């Protein structure tokens, strides 16, 4: 009952990513394959993790949702105390050969725990108080992520929370009221932001002003994408990429490498692969044997959807820049392993979609 189509799509996206990563890391110039090897090893380890996850019924994991929720908070608290600074945020544990991004692990524990919390409150989301009773569980997790500070990561978790609550049958009138309250609170939220976060918003509103921190890389990304045309300059021939005008080209801005070297055609192929990826998981959510399984997959779909849209959108100047990477394409061993682990949970739900009757 394993969904082989989903597996093949993930393999296709990862293979596509390896090719692009080889250009983004300039292996054609340096002959250094270290990052490609690390990425491939991470995928191999992630595959072993998937096999292990498939052996455990996801409902057995759900029984320990309180412990998983506690682990989420504990990990985020510990990384603030003992974590390494990365890009101005305390978000990783330095394990020598690997920098473990704690937020990636917490995505797994939080989705598994919060899906059970939503299941327990299903049908009880008709008033602001009832919704508050569910949202309050997410506040410590999102709050700790903001403190790191990691605004992009916090928004990912907000999307997961919103997606699960919305799918649980929230009252539309309450949803509208909550939206109005959120809009009213936006100015307050802006005042509470750190300066670098405010700069990202100012940079989005004034993309041509390269004096604003972060706008230089955005400008170079837009130049790379604009110069790619329909078919691109050819693999390993992107000038913005190969001559290092484009910062962070192996991670945050790797989509700019895709379009510069493979053009609109190459970018569209990747977007189509992602669409197939998300639609396949939506199908699994619909066919799940219970609401807990559906909520898990919905949380995963919301997580990946935001990451894909945010990353692609920010490289084109359509969305403010945040440190969100492109799933299975950007360089990052811990991100690849945990993303595969999350896919393993989705496959777990899918392979147990039919109840066994004796």
N, C-alpha and C positions, 0 to 999 in steps of 0.2 A: 504493500500500500504506500510505499515511498513515492513522493511526487518527483519523478525523474526530470520532468520538464523544468521545474524550478531549479533543480541542481544544474542542469545543462545551461540555463540562463545565467546563473551565478558564475559558472565556469567560463562562459563566453565573455561576461563583463570583466572578470579577473584577467583573462588572457589579453583582452583589449588593453587593460590597464598596464600589464607588464610591458607591452610594446611601447605605449606612451611614456611609461616611467623610464624605459631605456633611453629615450630621447631627452626627457626632462633631467636625467642625471648625467647626461653627456657621455655615455659609454662609448659612443663612436669616436670621441676625442681622447678620452682618458684610458679606455680599456679596463676601467674599474667596475666590476660587477657586484660589489659588496651589497649595495642596497637592493638590487634585484634578487640576490641570493637570500637576503634577510626576508624580503617580501614573500618569496616562494616558500621558505622554511616556515614562516608564520602561517601561510595558507595550509601547509602540510600538518602543522600542529593543530590548526583550527579544524581540519578534517577529522583528526583523531578525536577532538573534543565533541564534534557533531555525532560521531559514532557512539561515544559514551552517553551523550544526552538522549539518543534514540532508545537506549536500553531502559531508560527510566520514564515511567508514565508521567506526563506533565501534571496530572492531578495529584500525584504523590509529592511533586514539588510544591503544589499549591497548598498542601496541608501545612507546610512550614512557612506560610506567607509572613507571619509575624517575625520569625527569625530572619527571613530574607530582607524584610523592611528594616530591621535593626542593623543588619550588616550594611545596608545602603548608607545609613546615617553614620555608622562607625567608620566606614572607609573614607567618607568625605571629611569627617572630623579629623581623622588621623593624617590625611594628606595635607591638611592645613597646618598641622604641627610638625610633621616629619618629612613632608614632600619636598621635591626639588622645584625650583623656580623655572618655568618654561614660558617664554614670551610674556613675562610680567605676571604670570598666574601660577599659584602653587597647586599643580594639578597632577603631578606624576611622582611615582616612586622609582628611583634609580636602582635597577636590579643588575647593574653591570652590563650585560649583553643586551638588555632591553629596558627601555623606559616605559613602565606600566602606567598608562593613562587611566586613572581611577574612575573617571566618569564613564569610560567604556564598560567597565565591569558593573558599575552601578546601573547602567541601562538594563542589564539582564536581571539583576536582583529586584530592581524597582518595578519593571514591567510585570514580572511574575507575582510580586506581592500586591501591587496596585490593582491588577486585574481581579484578584480575589476580593479585595476591598470593594470594588465596583460591583462585583457579583453579589456580595452580601447586602448592598444597598440598592440593588436593582428594583425598580418599581417604587422607590422611595425618594425620588428626586423632583418633587412637585412644588417645593417651597425653597426660598433662599436659605433657610436654616438647614434643610436637608442637604442641599448642595454644599453648604459651608462644612457640614459634617464630613463630607467626602474630600473636599478640596484641602481641608486642614492637614490631612495626612501628607500631602505633597509639599506643604510649606517648608518644613525643616530641610528636606532634600534640595529643593530649588533655592532656598535661602543660603545654604552652605555653598552651593555652586556659584551663586552671585558673589559671595564673600571672597572666592578664590583670587581674582574675579574672572568669571567666564560667562559673559552675557549670552553668547551663542549657545553654549551648553544648557543654560537655564531655559532658553526659548525652546530647545528641543524637548525638554521635559514638560514644559507648558503644553506643547503640541500633543505629547503622549497623553497627558491628563485630560485635555479638552476632547481629544478623539474618543477616549474610553467613555467619558461622561456623556458625550453627545450620542454615542451608539447605545447607551444604556436606556435611552428614551427620556431625555430631559424635557421638561415642559418648555415649549417655545417662548411663551410669554416671559418665563423666568430667564431664558437665554437672552432675550432682547434687553431685559432690565440689567442683566449682568454685563452685557456689552456696553450699555450706556454708562454704567458705573465705571467700567474699565477706561472708557474714553475720558471721563471726568478726572480720573486719577492719573492720566498720562503726564500732565505737567508736573505733578508731584514726583512721579517715577523718574522723569527727566532730571529733576533737581537732585535726586538721590544717586544719580549715576556718577561714576568716576569720570575724570577729565578725558581719559582716553576713549571711553564709551561715548561721551558727548562729541568728541572729535570725529568718531565714525559717522554719527548722524549729520554733523556739519559737513563732512566730506561728501556724503551722499547728496546733500542739497546743493553743494558747490563742487561738482566733480572736476572742474577745470582748474581749481585752485590747488596747485601742488604744494603750497606752503602748509597746508593742513596735513597733519600726520596721517599717513596711510594712503593719501591720494596719489602719491607717485606710483605705487604698485598698481593701483586701480587704473591709472592712465596708461601704464605700460600694457596692462591686460587688455584694455579696450583697443589699443593700437594693434596688439597681436591678433585679436579676434577680427578686427576690421580689415587687416591686411591679408587674412587667409583666403578671402574670396569663396568661391563655390567649392573648389577642389583642393585648396591649400597649396603651400609651397613645397610640399613633399616631406616625408619623414626624415628627421635629422637636418632639415634645411630651414627651419624657422629662425629668422634672425633675432627676434626678441628673446627667444628661448636659448638658442645656441650661444649668443653673445652676452647672455646674463643681464639683459636689460630688464627682464621679467623676474621680480623677486619671488621666492617661495614657489618656484615653478613645479617642484616635485610633490607639492602638498596642496595648499589652499588654492593656488591658481593653476592647477594642472589642466583644467578645462580650456584655458586660454592656449595651452600647448596643443591640445587636440584640434582646435579650430584653426590655429595658425598653420599647422602642418598638414592637416587632413581636410580643412575647409568646412563649409556648411554641411557637406555630405557626410564627413566623418563625425561631426557633432551630432547630426540627426540620427546616424546609426546608433550612437551611444544613448541618445535620448529614447529611441525606440526600444533598445534593450532594457532600459530602466522602466519604461512603461509596461513591457511584458512582465518584468520582475514584480512590479507592484500589483498588476492585475492578477497574476498567478496567486499571490498571497491573499488578495481579496477573495478569490474563489475558495481558498482553503478556509478563510474565516467564515464564509457563508455555509460551508459544508461541515463545520465542526460539530461534534456530537453534543456539546454543551456550551453554555454561554461563557464559561470561564475560558475555554479554548478560543472562542471567538474574540473575547476581550484581549487576550494575549496577542493574537495576530493583528488585531486592529491597532493596538499600541505599537507594534513593530512597523506596520504600514505607515502610521503617522510619523514615526521616528525617521524612517528612511525617506519618506516623501519630503519632509522638511529639509533634511540634510541635502538631498539632491537639488531641490528647488533653490534653497538658500545658496549653495555653492555655485551653481550655474548662474543664478541671478546676480550674485555679487560680482562675478568676473566680468559681467557685461554692464555693470553700473545700474542695474535695475533694483537692487536691494542693498541696504547698507552692509559694508564689509564686516564679517565676523570670522572667527577662527574655526569655521566648520569645514571639514574636509569632504571630498567626494568619495562616497562609499565604494570600496573594492578597487578604486583607481588611484587615489592618493597614497603616497608612501606612509607607512606606519604599521609596524608589526602587531602591536597590541590592538589597534583598531581592526585590522584584518581578522585576528583571532576571535575577538569578541563579536564582530559582525557575523562571522561564521557560526559562532555559538548561538547567536540569536536566530539565525536561519535554521539551526538544528532544532530549536524549540518550535519554530513554525512547522518544520517537517514532522516533528513529534505530534503536534496537533493534527496534522493532515493524515498521518498513517493510522491514527486511532479514531478516525472520523465515524466509523461504523461501530455500533454497539454489538457486543458479542452476546448472543442469546443461546441458552442451553435448553 
